[in-house]
Amino acid sequence: MAVKNSDMYYAYSNNEGIKEKGEYGGVVTTIMKHLLENNVVDGIVAVKEGFDLYDAIPCLITDPEEVIKTAGSIHCGTVNLASFIYKYLDGCRDMKIAVTCKPCDAMSIRELMKKGKIIEDNVIMIGVNCGGTLPPVPTMQMIRDVYELDPSDVIKEEIAKGKLIMETEEGEKGFGIEDLEEDGMGRRENCQRCDLKIPSNADLALGNWGVIGPLAGKATFVEVFSDKGADVLNQVVEAELITVEEPIEKGIAIRDKINNFMLSASAKKKEEDYAGTSGDIIEVFKEYEDEFSKCMKCYGCREACPLCFCEDCCLEAEGPEWVPGGYTPAAPFFHLTRMVHMVDSCTNCGQCTEVCPCEIPVAKVWSTVNNKIRDVYGYIPGFDNGEPIPLTEHKPKNNWKK
C-alpha cells in the first residue's frame, strides 16, 4: 500500500513491548524509534516523566533504546517544545529531529519556522490530539480535595466522555470536566479556549478519538497532513513495524463529533473571556489595568514565551528611558512593547500565565488582542498558509484576505 496525504487509518505497533508500555497501540513510540534507528533524524524531542506524573521534562533523545521512556501521555506536561527546539537546539540548523507535539507546540513551531528561527526541512512533527493540559500543583490539590485520592497513587489521567478521570491501582474515578472548570479546576484556562484540538498543522496527527470496535483502546487513529508525514508512515508500514487498517466510517464520524464538541466548548469559553472587551487594543489594556498594576517586571513572561525571541531585547537596551539595572518601564509600557513584537503570532499556549508570580492572566489578554488582529486581518497563527504575519510583515490592508 502507498500512504498519501489526507489518508486516515487505525494503526497499532507490532512490537509487543512498545504496545504494552505505550498508549493506544504504541504507534508514536514505534515511529520515533524507527526514525532514530534508521538515521532519518539525529534526535527525538519529546516529554518524559520526571520526579512523578506531575513533573514533565522536555528531552532530546539520540539512543533508540531510550525512546520508550517517552511513551504514554502526561496531561500535566504544560511545557511548549517550540522554545526547547529554538533555544537549546539552535532551531535545528545543524541537526534533524522528529518532535511529538500538541497543537499549541505545532502552532508555535510553525510561527518560528515562518520567522526563520526553526528550519522546517529539518523537523518532522508527529502531532497528538489534545483536549487540554492540567496545571500540576492545582491538579494535585484537586485530586486530594475532590477525588479524595493521594496524587502519588494516580497512575494515569484521561479526559473521556466529558469527564476528567483519575486511574489508580484500585480503579477509576471521574468527575464532569465542565463542573470542575466552573469551580476553577480542571484544564488550564488557555486550553479551555483553544480552537485546535487535532494538530492538522503537523505532518501526522494521532489520537484515540474515533477508534471503535475490536480495536478500541488498542489502536491509534492516524491522519496524514503532509507529504512528509505520508513518507514517514509509509516507512514504518513497509518495515512491518506497525499494522494499519481502514477506519470505520462511524469511527470517523465519532472523531469529528468529539472534536466539534470540544471546539464548541472552546468558543463558549472565548465568549466568556472576551466579554466586555469589544473596544480597541488600548481599551483591552484598560480593562486589565488593575491586573497589570501587580506586575513586578520579572520578565518571566518574556522568557517563557516561545515567540518572544529577540537576543537583544529593546526593553533592556540603553536609552533615554531606562538603562540596565536601573529604571525600567512601567508595567503597561513593558507589556505593550512586548505585545507589539509578538502578539500577532500568539498561539495561546499559556506559558506566560504559567510562570507569572503575580498571577496576572497574561495569556487571556494576549489571546483577546490576538483575536482582534484575526478579525481585522484574517490571519490565523500556527499554519503555513503563505499569508504575511500582520504586524511583523506589514502590508496594506487591502492585500489581506477578508
N, C-alpha and C positions, 0 to 999 in steps of 0.2 A: 504494500500500500504506500501511497505518497501523501504525506500530510501537507495541507495547503493553508494559507492564511484564511482565517474565518472559520476553520473547521472546529467541531466540538466532539469531545469524546468522554467516555468513562475510562479511567485508567487506574492501574494498580501495579505495584512493583512485583517482580518475580523473585526478589531476594527476601526470603522469609525473615531474616534478621532485621532488615530495614522495615518490613511491614509491621513487625511486632513493636519496634521502637517508635516508628513514625506514626503519623495520623492519617486515617482515611487512605490506606494503601501505600503510603510512603513514597509517593511519586516525586515530590520536590527533592527529598534527600537522594533518591536514585539518580535524578537528573544532575544534581550538583556533583555527586561522586563521579559520574561518568565524565563530565566536562573537565574535571581536575585530573582524573586518571589518564585521559587521552590528550592532555596538554592543549585542549581547546581554550582554556583560560589558565592564568597564572595563579589565581586565588579565588576563593569564595568569600563573599561578605554576607554575614548573617547575624542573627542574635542568638545567644545561648544563655542558659540559666546560670546565674552567678551563685550568690550565697543561698538563695532559695527561689521559690516560684515568683517572688515579687521583686527580684533583682535581675534585670535583663542587661546583658553585656554585649555591645557590638564587637564583632571579632573578624579577623582576616585569617582564613584557613588555607594552608598550602599543602597539607598532608591529607590525601583522600580518606585515610582511616579516621581522621578527626571530624569528618563531615557529620557523622552520626550524632555528634554532641549537639548539633543544632536542630535535631528532629523534634517535631511537636510544636505547639503554639504556646506563647507566653503572653497572655492578654494584658499583663501589667508591664509589658515591654513598650514603653512610651517613647523610646529614642527615635530620632529621624536619621536614617542611614545615609541620606544625602550629605549631611555635614561630615560624617565619618569619611566618606569617599573623597570629598573635596579637600578637607583639612589634613587628613592623615595619609591619603594615598595619592596626593598631588593631582586629583581629578583624573586618575588613570592615564596620565600622559605617557608613562613608560611601562604599563602593565595592562593585561586584560583580566577582567573579573566577571563573575556572574553574581548577582545580588538578589536575595529574596526581599521583596518589597511590598509593604502595604500600599494602598492607593496614594496616601499623602507622601510616602517615600518616593514613589514613582513620579508624582507631580513635581516634587522638589528637584529630583534628579533631572527631569525634562527641562525645567526652568534653568538649571545650572548648565545644562547642555547648550541651551539657546544663548546663554551668556558667555559661552566658551570656557566655562570653568570645569566641566567634565567632558571628556572625549567620548562622544556617542559610539563610535566604531569599536571602542574597547570595552563596552559594557553590554552584558546580556541581563535583561530584567525579567526575573521569574516572579510574577506578581501573585499575591494571595488575597482572596476575598477578605474583607474586613468589615465587621459590624460595629467596630469600635474597640478602643483600648481603655484600661482602667487605671486610675491613679493609684500607685502602690500603697501608700500609707493610709489614705481614707478607705481603700478597699479592705485592708486588714482590720480596720476598726469596724467596718460594716459587717464583716464576717463574724466578728465577736458579738456585736450588738444585735444584729438582725438574724443572722443564720445560727447564732449560738453555737459556733464551732471555733475550734482553735485554728488560726490561719496556717499553722505548721502542719496540720493534719490534711489540708486540702492538697490533692494531687493533680487536680485538673479543674479548669473553669470552662464554661461553654455558654454561649448565647444561642438559645434554640427555642423556637415556638413561642417567642415573646417573653421568655424567662431567662434570667441570669442564674445558671446552675453551677453549684459547687459540688465537686465529687470528692469523697474521701474513701478510705478502705471499707467503711461501713455502708456506703451507698451515696445517693444523690439528694440534694436539697436545692430547691429553686424558688425564686420569687419573681413576680412580674417586673420586667425591666422598666416599664413606664411608671409603675408605682414607686419603685426605688428612686427613679430620677426626679419625680415630683417632690420627693423628700430630700433632694440634693445629694443623692448617692448614685451608684452605677457608673456609667461611662463618663469620660472626660467631656466637658461642655463642647469643645471643638469637634469631637467625634459625633456628638448628637446633632451637630449642624452639617456634617459632611455630606456632600452631594455626589460622592463617587465611592461606591461600595465594591464593585467589581473593577479591578485595575485594567481597564481597556487601553490605557496608555503604556502598559508594559508589553513585553514580547509574548508572554504567556500569562494567562490568569487561571489560577487553580483554587478549588474550594470544595466543600462537601454539599453546598446547596444544589438541589436537584438530582442527587444520586438516590434513586429509589429502587425497589425490587430486591432481588437477591444480593446486590452489591451495596445496599445501604449500609453505611458505616465502615465499609471495606474498600471503597474506591474514591477517587477524586474526580470531580468534573473539571475538564481541561478545555479552555477556549484559546484558540490561536489568534493573536492580534498583529503579527508581523511576519514577514518572510524569514527573519532571523529566528523567530520563535518556531516557525514551521520546520526549519532546518534542525534546530535543537531536538524537537520532538521526534523527527524522522530518525535522528541518530540513535536515540535510546530504544526506539521501536525496532529498528533494523538490527540492533545489537541484542535484541530479545531480552532487554533489561526490564521492560515494562510491557504489560498487555493492555491493549486498548479495545474498546467496544463502542459501537454507535449508541449514543444516549437515547433513552426512551423519550418519546415526544411529551408525555405527561411530565417527565422529569424536567425537561426544558421549560415547560410552562410553569412548573413549581418554582424553578430557579428565578424566572422572571418575576413571579408573584412575590417572592421573598425580597428580591432587590427593589421592586417598586414599593412595597410596604415600607421598607427602611427609608427609601428616598422621600416618601410622603411624610414620614415622621420627621425627617431632617428639615423638610420645607416648613413644617409646622413650628419646629424649634427656631428656625430662622425668623419667622414672622414674630415670634415672641421676643427674640433677642433684639430685633431691629425696630420694634415698636417704639414710636416717639423719636426716631432719628431719621425723619424723612427729609430734613433740610440738607444744606451743603456740608462739605467736609468740616469746616470750622465749627458749624453747629453741632456736629457729632462730637468734636472735642469738648465743646462747652458742656454737652450733656454729661460727659465723664470728667468734668473739671475737678470735682471732689476726689475722685479716684486717683487722678494723676498727681494731685497735691501730695499724695503719700510717697511719691517716687523719691528714692534716696540716691538715684543716679549711680547705681552699682554697675550698670551696663550689662547685667545678666541677660536681658532680652536680646541685646545685640549679639552677645557671644553665642547664645543658643540658637539664634535664627539661622537656618541653612541658606537664606537668601541675602543676608547682610554680611557681605564677604570682603569689603574693601580692606586691604592690608594697612593702608594709612587712612584712618578714619578722620574725616574733617572735624568731628567733634572733639578731637584731641590735638589737632594741629595748632601751631602758634598763630595768633591773630589778635586783632584789637579787642575781641570779646572775651577770650579765655586763653589760658596757657596751661600746659601740662602741670598737674599738681597744684594748680591754683584755682581760679574761679572757673566754674563750669556753668553751662547754660541752664536756665530754669527748665523744670520738667516738661512743660508743654513744648518749648522750643526744641529740646532734645528729641522728644517723640515725633514732633512734626518733621524734623530734619530726617530722622530715620525712616519715617513713613514715605516721604517723597522718594527716597532711594530705592525702596523695595516693595511697597505695598501693592504696586500693580502686578507683582508676581506672587503675592502671598498665597500660600496653598492651605491655609487654615490648619496647619499641623499642630498648633498649640504649644510649641516648645517655649515660646516667650512667657506664657502664663505659667507653664510648668515650673519655671525657675524663679519667678518673681517673688522675692522675700516679703514684699508688701501686699501680695495677693491682689494686684491690680489686674483686671480682666483684659490684658493687652490683646490677646488673640481675638476676643469678642469685638473690640474696637477696630482692629485691623480687618477683620472679616466684614464688618459693617461697611468700612470705607472701600474695601476691595469690591464688594458687590455694587457699590455706586459706580465704580470705574467700569465694571461689567455692563451696567445699564447704559452708560454713555458710549463706550467703545465696542461692546460686544465681544470683548476679549476674555477668554477663559484660561486661566493659568494651568500649566501642567500638561498641555497637549501640544504635539508637534503639528500644528495646522498651518504653518507658514505665515501667520499674521505677526506683525511687529508688536513688541511689548509697548503699551501705550506711553508711559512716562519715560521709559528707557530709550526707545527708538521712535521718538515723536514724529508723527506725520499729520498733515491737515485732516480735520475731522471728516471731510467728505471722501477720504480714502479708506475709511473704515466700513466694515460690514454693518448693516443695520439688522 
